[in-house]
């Protein structure tokens, strides 16, 4: 199972939110590249990089930070936030993203997304399934939809999507454990590779995500608040 630290960017800084609420912003590092290098030095290979400015403004904003991390580390970066057009997607890939995450646009314009999957290949496109009460939310989690999460994933599975990141917004940034039941249900009812995101509070939660069959786990605030150390993660990776 992949260990994937998260860097969320607002105004060029590494931040975390609680439940996606922008008013709860807490800055953890003024320099996202510095944080990325710390992850790499701990033996981590993957990075989940989110342009929260982009998600809110509905176009890519922080591609320069993506460029610098891609240029100065060997991390495999998946990038999301504000990818609404093919130009945005091209910018992300040209700036060094190995994969991109489609979220809001996957609800708002599925036909466009199906074409993107065909053009770039399913291995390069991740479906971002961010939900609250099992209903998908979009635009930096500021807008609600009526789409149920399992239906949403199955719709994209039928159009060749292989990789899904699911965030239970009610758990995100709360350090109270992940939405294990939801992830188990998704794994039981679909055939995708699932990366769990939101609520990881300790290394035992990471163990649980592996146990239920997740292909990856995104960890954010638990690292920044010292609930999980980079040494613990290095040991976990080496012994997995």
N, C-alpha and C positions, 0 to 999 in steps of 0.2 A: 504494500500500500504506500502511495506517495505521501510524503509530508510536505505540505505546501504553505509556507508562511504568506501572510497577506500584508501588502502595503497599500493603504488607501490614501489618495492624495487630494488635499484641498489647498489651494494657493501655494503649490509647490512644496508642501510640508506633509510629513507622514503623520496621519491622524487616525483616530478610531471614533466611531459613533456608537450610541446605544440604540438598538432597534431602528437603525437607519435615520434617526432624528438629527438633522444638521445642527440643531441648537445644543446638542450634547457633545459637540466636537471637543476632543482633547488631543493636543499636539504631543507626540511622543518623540519625534526627531525632526529637526529643521531640514535635514538632508536625507532624502529617501535613498540616495546612492550609498550613503554610509550604512544605513540599515541593511540594504541588500548585500553589501560586502560582508557584514557580520554574519548573515545567514550563510553565505557561500563559504566563509571560513570555518563554519561549524559543520561542513560536510553536506549541506542541503543543496539540492540540485534544481528545485522548482520554486517559482514565485508567482503568486496571484497579485497582479497589479491593477488597481482600480482607480480610474479617473473620476472622482466624485464631482469635480467641477464639470466634467464632460457630461456625466449622467444628468446633472441639473440643467445644464445649458443646451443639452441635446445635440452636441457635436463635440468631437475630440478637442481637448484643451491642452493636456499635459504630455504631448508626444515627446517633448524635449527631455523629460525625465525618463520616459521609456527608452529613448535613444541612449542616454548616458548609462543607464543600468545595463542595457544590452551590449553596449560597447565595452564597458569596463568590468563586466562579470561574465561568467559562462552559464549563468542561470537560464533555465528553460522558462520563459515568461509567457503566461497567458494574460491577456490584456482585455479589459472591459471598461465600459463607461462612455456613453455618448457616441457609440458607433451606429449611426443612423443611415449613412449613405455608403455607396461603394468607394467613394473618395476617402471617407473616414477609415474604412477597412484597409484600403491600400496604404494609407498613411501609417496605420498601426503596424502592418507587416513590414513596410519599408523602414520603419523606425526600430525594428528588431523583435517584434512579437513573434513567437513560434506558433502560438494559437491565439484566437480571439474569442471572447465570450459575447454572444448575442442574447440580449435580454428583452428590453422594451420593444425593439423592432420585431422580435419574434412573435409578439402578440399583435402589434399594430400592422405589420406587413408580412405575413407568412410567405406569400408567393415570392417576394423579394429574397427572403431568407432561404427558401428552397433552392433558388438559383445560385445563391452564394455558396451553399453547401456543395452543389454540383461543380461550380467553377473552381473552388479552392480545395475541395476534398474534405470529406467528413472528419478526417483526422486533425484538421486544422481549425475546425469550428466546434466550440463548446456551447451548449444550450444553457443559458442562465435561467434557472427556474426558482425565482425568489417569491416566497409566498407567506401569507398570514392567514391563519384559519383555513389553510389549504387552498386559498385563492391567490392567483398570481398578482403581484404588484409590479408597477413599471415606473419609469422616469425617476430613478434614484429612490424608489419605494414611496414616491409622493402620490402616485395615482393607483387606484384600485381597478381590478377587472373582475369579471364574473367567471373567469376561466378556472376550472378546478385543476390542480397540479398534475394528477395522474393522467387526465385527458390531454393536457398540454404536452406532457412528455411522450405519450403514445402517438399523438399527432406527428411529432417530429421524428419519432422512431420509424414511423412509416415512410418518412422522407430521408431516411438513411443517417440520421444523427446517431452518434455512438457515445458521446461524452456529455454528461450533464453535471452541472454544479447546482446543488439545491441548498438554498438558505432559508431556514425558518426564521423570519424576521423577528418574531417574538422572543427568540433565543439569542439573537445576534448582539454581541457585546455585553451580555448579561452575566457571563461566567457562572452559569447555573446548570451546565450540562447541555448536550445536543438533543435534537428531536429524534431520538432513536426509533421510536415507533413509526414516525413518518418515513424515515429512511428505509426501515425494514419493509414497509408497505410498498414503497417505490420499487425496491429490489425484487419483491415478490411478484409484482404486477407488470414489470417491464423487463427488457433485456439489454438495458444500457449500462455503461460504466458510470457509476455514481461517485461523485466527490461531495462529501458532506461539509457543510459550512455553517458556522453559527453555534455559539454556546460552549465550545470546548473550554473546559475549566481546569483540566489536569491531565497527566499522562494516562490515567486510567480511562478517560474518555477516548483517547486515541486508540487504546487497546480495544475498546468496545466497537469503534467504527471498523476496525480491521476484522473483528470477530463476526460482525453481521454481513461482511462482504463488500464494503465500500472499496473503491479503487484508489481513493485519495481522501485526505482530510485537510481542510484549510484551517489554519490556526492564526488568530490575530491577537486580540487583547490578552489572551492567556500568556503569550510571550512578552508583550510589552509591560504587563503588570507583574511579571515574575512568577506567575503561577506554574509555568513550564519553562525550564531553563534550556538554553541552546545545548548545554552539555547533555541534558536528559534526552533531547531530540537526537543528538548525535549518537548516543548510546542505543536509542530505539532503532534508528536507521541501521546501525551496524549489526544489531541482534535480530532484526526482523526476519 
